[in-house]
Amino acid sequence: MRNAGIDSFFDRHFARVTVLPTFAMMLCVFGLPLLFSLYLGFNSWGLEQSLFAGKFVGLANYDDVVSNPVFQKATLITFGYTAATVAAQMLLGLGIALLLNVDLPGMRVFRSVLIVPMMMTPIVGALCWKLLLDPSHGILNQWIGAEVVWLGRPDTAIYAIWLVGVWQNTIYVTIIVLAGLRSLPSEPLEAAAIDGAGRLATFWFITLPMLRPYLLVALLLRTIFEFRAFDNIYAMTGGGPANSTMVLSMYTYLTTFVQFDFGFGAAAAWLMLLMSLVMCVLFIIVIRRREAL
């Protein structure tokens, strides 16, 4: 009877028991550092001190971060960069997906080639673009016949970063949208063709509404990833010149691991996390309201 009771217990809670080791590991790897960073945000702590010997300062770190002009500028740059990059990725990704959805000879090879930018390590792709944009030996300057310091000028550096982000991650949107196009039912499209609807009208009133769930997923994911963009900026500009590419992730990194102001950096990181959560919640609310209509 005892063995039967144990077997019955494991039958009922098998999934929870098997997930428990993974949950414990994730808690140690992610949860404990997250809690420690929350502790640092309310304390003044340095490397020369023991782990929990920091002086409690309350909301002073957060007040200093919010009032810091570099943080304020980084926030504006981050939102602007995210909006511009995601908009370009969504439009280009949708257009490329529509082209790839056409069955032509050699299209499978072309689809495979387009995945290459996404398969590359982001920092490797950024370093390749840094060579292409080199003012003396870069291919782009040779094409235009001028020595433009693309990454050394505040008015061009952010556009160079934007270009690399769009180049590397547009295919991510393309794959999601193409999967949606391949899974759409053919009956509504056939009915529209019988009714005499043109291609543009069919796309706008039938295909695009049916693609909305896929587009919303791609929009949410790309917004989250681009809001915390770091690799390209770290490899190409390091936040410069003159803080023109200083996004929040770069600002947090420099404050924490270069200036070693851990309390200040932790506060900046938690504010950045709060902004991401607010955006996600607002996004989900908008989606649910539209689905309810």
C-alpha positions in Angstrom: 0.0 0.0 0.0 2.9 2.3 0.8 4.5 1.8 -2.6 1.1 2.3 -4.3 0.7 5.6 -2.4 4.2 6.7 -3.5 3.5 5.7 -7.1 0.2 7.6 -7.0 1.9 10.7 -5.7 4.5 10.6 -8.5 1.8 10.0 -11.1 0.0 13.1 -9.9 3.0 15.4 -9.5 5.4 13.9 -12.1 5.7 17.1 -14.1 6.3 19.3 -11.0 8.9 16.9 -9.6 10.9 16.7 -12.9 10.8 20.4 -13.4 12.0 21.1 -9.8 15.8 20.6 -10.5 15.6 22.9 -13.5 13.7 25.5 -11.5 16.2 25.4 -8.7 19.1 25.8 -11.2 17.4 28.8 -12.9 16.7 30.3 -9.5 20.4 30.1 -8.6 21.6 31.4 -12.0 19.1 34.2 -12.5 17.0 34.7 -9.4 19.8 35.2 -6.8 21.8 37.7 -9.0 18.5 39.6 -9.7 17.8 39.8 -6.0 21.3 41.0 -5.3 21.1 43.7 -7.9 17.8 44.8 -6.3 19.7 45.0 -3.0 22.5 47.0 -4.6 20.0 49.5 -6.0 19.2 50.6 -2.4 22.7 50.6 -1.1 26.1 52.2 -1.6 28.5 49.2 -2.2 32.0 48.9 -3.4 34.4 46.1 -4.3 36.5 46.6 -1.2 33.5 45.8 1.0 32.1 42.5 2.0 29.0 41.2 0.2 26.4 42.7 2.4 28.4 45.5 4.0 26.9 48.3 1.8 25.4 51.4 3.3 21.6 51.7 2.9 20.8 54.9 1.0 17.1 54.3 0.2 16.0 55.8 -3.1 19.1 58.0 -3.5 20.5 55.9 -6.3 17.3 56.0 -8.2 17.0 59.8 -7.7 20.5 60.3 -8.9 19.9 58.1 -12.0 16.7 59.8 -13.0 18.2 63.3 -12.6 21.4 62.3 -14.5 21.4 64.1 -17.9 23.3 61.2 -19.6 20.7 58.8 -18.4 17.9 61.1 -19.7 19.6 61.4 -23.1 20.2 57.6 -23.2 16.5 57.0 -22.5 15.5 59.2 -25.4 18.0 57.6 -27.7 16.9 54.1 -26.7 13.2 54.8 -27.4 14.0 56.5 -30.7 16.4 53.8 -31.8 13.9 51.1 -30.8 11.0 52.7 -32.6 13.0 53.3 -35.8 14.7 49.9 -35.9 11.5 47.9 -35.2 9.5 49.9 -37.7 12.1 49.2 -40.5 12.3 45.6 -39.5 8.6 45.1 -39.6 8.1 46.8 -43.0 11.1 45.1 -44.6 10.3 41.8 -43.0 6.7 41.8 -44.3 7.8 42.8 -47.8 10.6 40.1 -48.0 8.2 37.5 -46.6 5.7 38.3 -49.3 8.4 37.9 -52.0 9.7 34.6 -50.5 6.1 33.3 -50.4 6.1 33.1 -54.2 7.2 29.7 -55.5 9.9 30.3 -58.0 12.9 28.2 -59.1 15.8 28.6 -56.7 13.6 30.3 -54.0 14.6 27.7 -51.4 18.3 28.6 -51.9 17.5 32.3 -51.6 15.5 31.7 -48.4 18.5 29.9 -46.9 20.9 32.6 -47.9 18.8 35.3 -46.2 19.1 33.5 -42.9 22.9 34.1 -42.7 22.8 37.5 -41.0 20.6 36.1 -38.2 22.8 33.1 -37.8 26.0 35.2 -37.3 27.0 36.1 -33.8 25.9 39.7 -33.4 29.3 41.0 -32.3 30.9 39.3 -35.3 28.4 40.9 -37.7 29.0 44.3 -36.0 32.8 44.0 -36.4 32.4 43.1 -40.1 30.3 46.2 -40.6 32.8 48.3 -38.7 35.4 47.2 -41.3 33.0 48.0 -44.1 32.4 51.5 -42.6 36.1 52.2 -42.0 36.9 55.8 -43.1 40.1 54.9 -45.0 39.7 51.3 -46.2 35.9 50.7 -46.0 34.1 49.6 -49.1 31.2 52.1 -48.6 33.6 55.1 -48.7 35.2 53.7 -51.8 31.8 53.4 -53.5 30.8 57.0 -52.7 34.3 58.4 -53.3 34.6 60.2 -50.0 36.2 59.5 -46.6 33.2 59.8 -44.2 33.9 58.8 -40.6 30.6 57.1 -40.2 31.2 55.8 -36.6 33.1 58.9 -35.5 30.5 61.6 -36.1 27.5 62.1 -33.8 25.2 62.8 -36.8 26.0 59.5 -38.6 26.9 57.0 -35.9 23.4 56.3 -34.8 22.3 55.7 -38.4 25.1 53.3 -38.9 24.0 51.4 -35.8 20.5 51.4 -37.0 21.5 50.0 -40.4 23.3 47.1 -38.8 20.4 46.3 -36.5 18.0 46.3 -39.4 20.3 44.2 -41.6 20.8 41.6 -38.9 17.3 41.1 -37.5 14.9 41.8 -40.3 15.1 38.2 -41.3 13.7 37.3 -37.8 10.5 39.1 -38.7 10.6 37.6 -42.2 10.7 34.0 -40.8 7.7 34.6 -38.5 5.6 36.3 -41.2 6.5 33.7 -43.8 5.4 30.9 -41.4 2.2 32.8 -41.0 1.7 33.1 -44.8 2.4 29.4 -45.3 -0.2 28.5 -42.7 -3.1 30.8 -43.9 -6.2 29.0 -45.2 -6.6 29.3 -49.0 -10.5 29.4 -49.0 -10.7 33.2 -48.2 -8.2 34.0 -50.9 -10.0 31.9 -53.4 -13.3 33.4 -52.5 -11.8 36.9 -53.0 -10.5 35.9 -56.4 -13.9 34.7 -57.4 -15.5 37.9 -56.3 -13.1 39.8 -58.5 -10.9 41.4 -55.8 -7.6 42.7 -56.9 -4.2 41.7 -55.3 -3.9 44.9 -53.3 -7.5 44.6 -51.9 -7.0 40.9 -51.2 -3.8 41.7 -49.3 -5.2 44.6 -47.3 -8.6 43.2 -46.4 -7.9 39.4 -46.1 -4.2 38.5 -45.9 -3.1 41.3 -43.6 -5.9 40.8 -41.0 -5.2 37.1 -40.9 -1.5 37.8 -40.4 -2.1 40.1 -37.4 -1.3 37.5 -34.7 2.1 36.8 -36.3 2.8 40.4 -36.8 2.0 41.2 -33.2 4.2 38.5 -32.0 7.1 39.7 -34.2 6.5 43.3 -33.1 6.5 42.4 -29.4 9.7 40.3 -29.6 11.6 42.7 -31.7 10.6 45.6 -29.4 11.9 43.8 -26.4 15.2 42.7 -28.1 15.9 46.1 -29.6 15.1 48.0 -26.4 18.0 46.1 -24.8 20.3 46.3 -27.8 24.0 46.1 -26.7 26.2 43.9 -28.9 26.3 46.1 -32.0 26.7 49.3 -30.1 29.4 47.9 -27.9 31.5 46.6 -30.8 31.1 49.5 -33.1 30.9 52.7 -31.1 31.0 51.9 -27.3 28.3 54.5 -26.8 30.1 57.3 -28.6 30.9 59.7 -30.1 29.7 62.3 -27.6 27.2 59.8 -26.2 25.3 59.9 -29.5 24.8 56.1 -29.4 24.5 55.8 -25.6 21.5 53.5 -25.2 20.3 52.4 -21.8 22.0 49.0 -21.9 25.4 50.6 -22.8 24.9 53.2 -20.1 24.2 50.5 -17.5 27.2 48.5 -18.6 29.6 51.5 -18.4 28.3 52.7 -15.1 28.5 49.2 -13.5 31.6 47.5 -15.0 33.7 50.4 -16.1 33.1 53.1 -13.4 32.3 50.4 -10.8 29.4 52.3 -9.4 27.4 49.2 -8.6 24.5 50.9 -6.7 24.0 53.5 -9.5 24.3 50.8 -12.2 21.8 48.5 -10.4 19.3 51.3 -10.1 19.7 52.1 -13.8 19.2 48.4 -14.7 16.0 48.1 -12.7 14.6 51.3 -14.2 15.4 49.9 -17.6 13.6 46.6 -16.6 10.6 48.6 -15.4 10.4 50.4 -18.7 10.4 47.1 -20.5 7.7 45.7 -18.3 5.5 48.8 -18.8 5.9 48.5 -22.6 5.0 44.8 -22.5 2.0 45.3 -20.3 0.7 48.2 -22.5 1.3 46.1 -25.6 -0.7 43.2 -24.2 -3.5 45.4 -23.1 -3.8 46.9 -26.6 -3.8 43.4 -28.2 -6.6 42.2 -25.9 -8.7 45.2 -26.5 -8.4 44.8 -30.3 -9.2 41.1 -30.0 -12.3 41.9 -28.0 -13.7 44.2 -30.7 
